[in-house]
Amino acid sequence: MLPSGNQSHKYILNESLRKHIMVGNSLDIFIQEMKDSWGPLSSEVVACIQIHLETLANASPDEVWLSTLHKNASPYVELYRDPVCGFILLAHTETIDLYRPPHDHGKSWVIYVVQSGEIEMRSYARIEDQEGRVQLVKRNSTIVKPGQAMVYLPGDIHDTRCISETALLFRFTERDLKKEDKEEGRVTRFVEREGIWTV
């Protein structure tokens, strides 16, 4: 039972401090917070995870896990995969003008956060004419800077382009997108034909 009155606030504060002291660095703290926050897709869950990711992106560059990412500059690193909930945290080092064409994430949802550098992300709407031909219409373009996150829900379409010499970004996926893509064929990747993005 929690103590009453002012003591309850002290108890909660002490529990929070104890968790942070026991868990360790910001990546470990993020993982624990994710487990505590996890649940079915909702506005509250997305907002909570976005805050945790933005906090993670602002971790001290002196932390070993983060300094190692910058030193190695690997294009793909799996930082954590939860064996129960299924979510995955990835790190990607991008180089200038690296472009990933428009795609969705199947039935999954994804949050990107930039840790260093800048990434341009454009979102699109999928339009079909009366004859069933598909084309994408660009909705907007956002320059994502360090500490900023972008949320893409199931069915959302976007592309990415690195516009700085290098950029480090974290990608949080609700499930394994490799399985979603290769095994279940749910991810749609669009191609450009005569200046129009289509299937």
Helices and strands as residue ranges (DSSP letters): H 6-23, H 26-37, H 43-57, H 64-72, E 77-81, E 88-95, E 99-103, E 110-116, E 119-128, E 134-144, E 149-152, E 157-162, E 166-173, H 177-178, I 179-183, E 191-193, E 196-198
